[in-house]
Amino acid sequence: MEVLQETIRLQQRAGREAHERIWLDSLYMPLAEARAFDQGVALCGPDDTGAAHDLVVADLGSPGEDGRGASPWWPMGTRLKFLRGNQLLRELLVPLPLTAVAAVFPGDTDGEVANGVPDVVVVSGPQILVYRDGAERARLALPDVAPDALEAVVWGELGTEAQRSAAEESRGGGGAAVGMNVEVVALAVKRLSERSCTTHARLATRSLRLLALGRDRTETSESCEPFGANEAQVAFCRAVATTPLRVEPIATSLATLDRSVGSSKTSCLVLGSEELFVYIVSPPNYTILEKFQLSSPIAFVAARGNYDTDYDIVAACRDNAIYRLRNNTCKQLLQLQVPACGLVITGDLAVIGGMNSKIVSYSLDGAFRFSLKLPARISVVAPFVHEDFVGFMVGLHNKEVRIYNGPTLINAIKLQVMYLTLWQQAPSLKATPPRLDTHMPFQLHAYAMVPRALRFGRFGREPRSLVAVLAGGGVAVKILRRHACLDVPVAPDPLTRVWSGDAAGGVTAGPTTQAAPDVWIPPVPKKTKVYLDIITVEQKNAYQLRRQFLEDYALLRQVVDEAHGALVKATPVDNVTAVALDAGRSSDPALASLSVEVMLRGLGPVYEVAVRYQNHSDMAARGVVVSVTAYAGACDIAPHILT
């Protein structure tokens, strides 16, 4: 058996080494300072054959000295970086934190691509920033959303109170400043807080700031404590209550969708927002073509098809609901058990990465297809398209990138190999790889090699580049060989389990990777005519069958309880009680303080007799004998279970 296991391990190692040879190490920049998540990375370039493409990264900021601090220029905003090869072409400062980045071909008024140069669209809060040739071309904003009804009423009352106090101050007021009524502000804070906690309504940014000011109670606001409001809240209401209430939609996710079929590559934007809406925006004027409202804020969106003919949009919400948007229709496909951490569309399947280290796949009609249990947590899920191969990539927290074609593992890349090579070649560093608890730059920690974003496409002048943006801010680039074969799966991984679905929506039990030869999987019976007739009868008489089952179950419980009670009464436990009474009448004061309790546990046919005796005196009782006997014709006591 050991020889067989060793042979399997050698075959797996040989298979993995053969598959790793299809990748060439092109570039590794550990100090690129490119800290971004998956939606903040894009590959863009002109539409000319052989033209160089750049990597656009929405950098969230540099860490402090300990690797976990804030950026020194974080209050000023984040930066948009353009990388080509190992060079930083340009760096632009954006006033707000960046949410997502995408490259689109806007086209002109006739729908043709203008000069083949894409626009870099940056989503930053409620704004849409459009860059071309390194300069800002336009700045747009999503339309405001109608505020909550109760929230509008509350701010209307606060505005009236602010106008009243301002009018009294303008009339003089005896030289003393006249502020807003604290009771009105306290009542408004209470109503907004209850509205947010009980109904989970989406409040405006102004209301959230007002509630946040109430968390910090200073010594100067003691006079307002009984009313539930402090001076900071009163001053805030006085400053902003007279302005109109606006609810600006905050974009949370971004995807691209082709506009039409043909040689033209004009694209549309698919935006998911915090205010439950999904927008389809069309360049070059960036007008809203369609708008869908879902049940929860949108976390991820993915799109396929053409807007003018037929398209599909899959959205993952924060309440674990998955929706399909298609041709002015919105349909909920399924409800996940755990939050999603990635979403892609490959062919006719929606692939979703979960927080429980699982990859699940469903058809666009909601039918289950397969599920993968991965050996580590998932950090990113991205599409992988190369010629006729359409699959997806998964980045794991064990510094590994896996490429799948459906449930089949095609290739696995270890990013930690590049990290170890860099550490050994660096002359100013130690000869051995460091541990996480040593004092060293954050860029060289082992955690820094975890992939945060993955892109496959043209980078520079190489059309088959795999770009990985790492957690430590580094960038790793690998190139796929020209004659690499992606049809042969890699050797099965014993740490990965696969569950697949059939055409009827059922689930096939057992791992698909490599099942053990001694594991028997029961066959699934076919749907014969007799089986279908039985299902039809059960569906028509479901209520009667359920009622009959409950009656039989209640009768069974009654019979068992009566039998158990009769057995307990027939058990001869009186002798034990008599022993306890005799011990109580003894002249020995230690034996006089002994108590014995007997309990019979279980429903049969095996029972447990629990005998508990306790000494209540201060003196030790020696020579106490406990004997348990039973009627030999009805019970049999096994000596080895006595404790």
Helices and strands as residue ranges (DSSP letters): H 2-20, E 23-29, G 38-40, E 41-44, E 54-59, G 74-76, E 78-84, E 87-94, E 100-104, E 119-124, E 127-132, E 135-141, H 149-170, G 173-175, H 182-198, H 205-213, G 219-227, H 231-240, E 251-258, E 267-273, E 277-282, E 287-293, E 298-306, E 310-317, E 321-326, E 329-335, E 340-346, E 349-354, E 358-363, E 368-373, E 378-386, E 389-396, E 400-405, E 408-414, H 416-425, G 442-444, G 446-449, E 451-459, E 462-470, E 475-480, E 497-501, E 507-508, H 529-540, H 542-570, H 574-584, H 589-592, E 594-601, E 608-615, G 639-641
